[in-house]
């Protein structure tokens, strides 16, 4: 199996979430379980495939390969900005 090189991301920088599982997210529960998330990385789409685990007011999404399986590639902390109704994902060092 081949695996393409991932695009560089900045740790600690919140990236806007464009969609989760093919639609706009409504609440953090949308990110739990097997998930596909599209982030806005400086104007370009970045797809994250993996598993989301709820941890209080954050969902930690464990990014996997392009098919959403295998070992962890990155870990993202997804948060909701309740005042704006928007969601962000921040790469975290686990």
C-alpha positions in Angstrom: 0.0 0.0 0.0 1.3 3.5 -0.8 0.7 6.4 1.4 1.0 10.0 0.1 2.9 12.6 2.1 0.5 14.7 4.3 0.4 18.4 4.0 2.1 20.3 6.7 -0.1 21.8 9.4 0.7 24.1 12.3 0.2 22.6 15.8 -1.9 24.8 18.0 -3.6 26.7 15.1 -7.4 26.2 14.9 -8.5 25.5 11.4 -12.2 26.0 10.5 -14.3 22.9 9.8 -16.1 23.0 6.5 -18.0 19.7 6.9 -18.2 16.4 8.7 -19.5 13.2 7.0 -20.6 15.2 4.0 -22.6 17.9 5.7 -22.2 21.0 8.0 -21.7 20.0 11.6 -24.5 20.8 14.1 -22.9 19.6 17.4 -19.8 17.9 18.7 -21.5 14.5 18.6 -21.3 14.7 14.8 -17.6 14.1 15.0 -17.7 10.9 17.3 -17.1 7.5 15.9 -15.8 6.7 12.3 -15.7 10.2 10.7 -14.6 12.2 7.6 -13.9 15.8 8.3 -13.0 18.5 5.8 -11.0 21.4 7.1 -10.1 24.8 5.6 -6.3 24.9 5.6 -5.6 28.4 4.4 -8.3 28.3 1.7 -7.8 24.7 0.6 -9.7 21.6 1.6 -7.9 19.1 3.8 -9.7 15.8 4.4 -9.2 14.0 7.7 -10.4 10.4 7.9 -10.4 8.6 11.2 -12.1 8.0 14.6 -13.5 10.7 16.9 -13.6 10.2 20.7 -15.5 12.6 22.9 -13.5 14.0 25.8 -15.5 16.6 27.7 -16.1 19.6 25.5 -13.7 18.4 22.8 -13.7 15.5 20.3 -10.3 14.1 19.6 -10.1 12.9 16.1 -7.4 10.3 15.4 -6.5 10.8 11.8 -5.7 7.7 9.9 -4.6 7.0 6.3 -6.8 8.0 3.3 -9.2 5.2 3.9 -9.6 6.0 7.6 -7.9 2.9 9.0 -4.4 1.9 10.2 -2.1 3.6 12.7 -2.6 7.2 13.8 -1.2 9.9 11.5 -2.2 13.0 13.6 -4.6 13.9 16.4 -7.0 16.8 16.1 -9.0 18.5 18.9 -12.4 19.6 17.5 -14.1 22.4 19.4 -17.3 24.3 19.0 -17.4 28.1 19.3 -20.9 28.3 20.8 -21.1 32.1 20.2 -20.5 31.7 16.4 -22.0 28.2 16.0 -18.8 27.3 14.1 -16.3 24.4 14.7 -12.5 24.4 14.6 -10.0 21.6 14.6 -6.5 22.0 16.0 -3.6 19.6 15.5 -2.4 18.5 18.9 0.7 16.7 19.9 -0.4 13.6 21.8 
